[in-house]
Amino acid sequence: MLCSLSGEVEITKHQPNRILHIRDLGMSYAYNMKSEEPTSVILTLNYTTTMKYQVLITDEQDAKVAGKRRAVYLRPFLLFWLNSLFAEVIFLAVGVFIMTGTRDLVYKVLWTLVFCPLGMGGAMGGLINCFIVDHYYGKKAAHSTGILALLVLSSCNYLCYNLDRHFGWFGASEHPWWFHWRYPMIWAVGYFNGLLLFTDKGQERLARMGL
């Protein structure tokens, strides 16, 4: 990024024909002081430099563009958080009304409606932003999202399965296939989310949904 800066430096001491090195804003300048020049000099420095960092303070027009761009990075988290929350509501309902009743209901609610959606949404959102956003688009990005979801969320599901075998809240010991049938569904949801995130039609649909 190119950025033009300016500054003033006052020099009050010098020797004839002495080269003074002025350091301002982290950059060095050389100024040859002639013997006939006055003892106090104001230097006006104008220079153009290449910034090695992202400027966070922008003008109004750039702020509007950045606001629109922000949605690209928020959508993966929001989409997977919503999907995870929807799935966990179903799992909680099955666990309460079919599997084990209202025993330890507070812990079941915290597990399914708080920690799992935040953990899965946050993990998938961060990984998609790191490895897919701004790198791939279209069907390739959708397939990559499906594979990433299968790796990450299947690991989470298997962890939950083993934890529930210990706690006994959602029927993992009595009904193990209630957990294991989810793996194909996880890939399908990941691929569908990838189509929403990384295709023109998908992004239009998300915009209509307010995401």
C-alpha positions in Angstrom: 0.0 0.0 0.0 1.4 3.4 -1.0 1.0 6.3 1.4 2.2 9.9 1.2 3.4 11.5 4.4 4.9 14.8 5.3 6.6 16.3 8.3 8.8 19.1 9.6 12.1 18.9 11.4 13.9 21.9 12.9 17.7 21.9 13.1 19.4 24.5 15.4 23.0 23.2 15.5 25.3 22.5 12.6 28.8 22.7 11.3 29.9 23.8 7.8 29.4 21.2 5.2 28.3 18.7 7.8 25.9 15.9 6.7 23.1 15.6 9.2 21.0 12.4 9.2 17.5 13.1 10.3 15.3 10.3 11.5 11.6 10.9 11.3 8.8 8.3 11.4 11.3 5.6 11.2 13.0 6.8 8.0 16.4 8.4 7.5 17.2 11.5 5.5 20.5 13.2 4.7 20.7 17.0 4.5 23.9 18.8 3.6 24.3 21.9 5.8 26.3 24.7 4.0 28.4 27.1 6.0 26.5 30.1 4.6 23.1 28.8 5.8 21.5 30.1 9.0 21.9 28.4 12.3 18.2 27.4 12.4 16.6 25.6 9.5 13.2 24.2 9.0 13.1 21.2 6.7 9.8 20.2 5.2 9.9 16.5 4.3 7.6 15.0 1.7 7.9 11.4 0.8 6.1 8.4 -0.4 6.6 5.0 1.2 5.3 1.5 1.0 3.4 0.5 4.2 3.9 -3.1 5.5 0.7 -3.1 7.5 -3.0 -2.8 7.0 -4.3 0.7 7.7 -7.2 0.3 10.1 -8.5 3.9 10.0 -10.0 4.6 6.6 -12.2 7.2 5.0 -15.9 7.0 4.7 -15.9 5.4 1.3 -13.4 2.7 2.3 -15.4 2.1 5.5 -18.5 1.2 3.3 -16.5 -1.2 1.3 -15.0 -2.8 4.4 -18.4 -3.1 5.9 -19.6 -5.1 2.9 -16.4 -7.2 2.9 -16.9 -8.0 6.6 -19.9 -10.2 5.7 -17.6 -12.5 3.7 -15.7 -13.4 6.9 -18.7 -13.5 9.2 -20.9 -15.7 7.1 -19.0 -19.0 7.6 -19.4 -18.7 11.4 -23.0 -17.5 11.3 -24.0 -20.2 8.9 -22.4 -23.1 10.7 -23.5 -21.8 14.1 -27.1 -21.7 12.9 -26.9 -25.2 11.4 -25.3 -26.6 14.5 -27.9 -24.9 16.7 -30.8 -26.3 14.6 -29.3 -29.8 14.7 -28.6 -29.6 18.5 -32.2 -28.6 19.2 -33.3 -31.8 17.5 -30.7 -33.9 19.4 -31.8 -32.3 22.7 -35.5 -33.0 22.0 -34.7 -36.7 21.1 -32.5 -37.0 24.2 -35.2 -35.6 26.5 -38.4 -37.1 25.1 -37.1 -40.5 23.9 -33.7 -41.3 25.4 -33.2 -40.3 29.0 -35.9 -37.8 30.1 -35.2 -34.6 32.0 -32.4 -36.0 34.1 -29.5 -33.4 34.3 -31.5 -31.1 32.0 -29.4 -28.0 32.7 -26.2 -29.8 31.6 -27.9 -31.1 28.5 -29.1 -27.7 27.5 -25.7 -26.1 28.1 -24.0 -28.9 26.1 -26.4 -28.8 23.1 -27.5 -25.2 22.9 -24.5 -23.3 24.1 -21.1 -25.1 23.9 -21.6 -27.2 20.8 -23.0 -24.6 18.4 -20.4 -22.0 19.5 -17.5 -24.5 19.3 -18.5 -26.0 15.9 -19.5 -22.6 14.4 -16.3 -20.9 15.7 -14.0 -23.8 14.5 -15.6 -24.0 11.1 -15.8 -20.2 10.7 -12.1 -19.7 11.5 -10.8 -22.6 9.4 -12.9 -21.6 6.4 -11.6 -18.0 6.6 -8.0 -19.3 6.9 -8.1 -21.9 4.1 -10.9 -21.3 1.7 -12.1 -17.6 1.7 -10.1 -15.6 -0.8 -8.4 -18.8 -2.0 -11.2 -20.8 -3.8 -14.6 -20.1 -5.2 -17.4 -22.2 -6.8 -17.7 -25.9 -6.7 -14.1 -26.4 -5.6 -14.7 -24.3 -2.6 -18.0 -26.1 -1.8 -16.3 -29.5 -2.0 -13.4 -28.2 0.2 -16.0 -26.9 2.7 -17.7 -30.3 2.8 -14.4 -32.1 3.4 -13.4 -29.7 6.1 -16.8 -30.1 7.8 -16.5 -33.8 7.6 -13.1 -33.8 9.3 -13.8 -31.2 12.0 -17.5 -31.9 12.8 -17.1 -35.7 12.6 -14.3 -35.4 15.1 -16.6 -33.4 17.4 -19.4 -35.9 17.0 -17.1 -38.8 17.8 -15.9 -36.9 20.9 -19.5 -36.3 22.0 -20.3 -40.0 21.5 -17.5 -41.0 23.8 -18.3 -38.4 26.4 -22.0 -39.5 26.4 -21.0 -43.1 26.9 -19.6 -41.8 30.2 -22.4 -39.3 31.1 -25.3 -41.3 29.7 -27.4 -38.2 28.7 -28.2 -38.9 25.0 -28.3 -42.7 24.7 -24.8 -43.3 23.3 -24.4 -46.7 25.0 -27.9 -48.0 24.2 -28.2 -46.4 20.7 -24.7 -45.9 19.2 -26.0 -45.6 15.7 -28.0 -42.5 16.8 -24.5 -40.8 16.7 -22.8 -42.7 13.9 -25.5 -42.1 11.2 -24.6 -38.4 11.3 -21.4 -38.6 9.3 -22.9 -38.6 5.8 -25.3 -35.8 7.0 -22.3 -33.7 8.2 -20.6 -33.9 4.8 -23.9 -33.0 3.0 -24.5 -30.0 5.3 -20.9 -28.8 4.8 -21.2 -29.1 1.0 -24.6 -27.3 0.9 -23.1 -24.5 3.1 -20.2 -24.3 0.7 -22.6 -23.7 -2.2 -24.3 -20.9 -0.2 -21.0 -19.3 0.7 -19.0 -19.6 -2.5 -21.4 -19.4 -5.4 -23.2 -16.4 -6.9 -26.7 -17.9 -6.4 -25.8 -19.0 -2.9 -24.6 -15.5 -1.9 -27.7 -14.0 -3.4 -29.8 -16.3 -1.2 -27.8 -15.4 1.9 -28.3 -11.7 1.1 -32.1 -12.3 0.9 -31.9 -14.0 4.3 -30.1 -11.1 5.8 -26.8 -12.9 6.3 
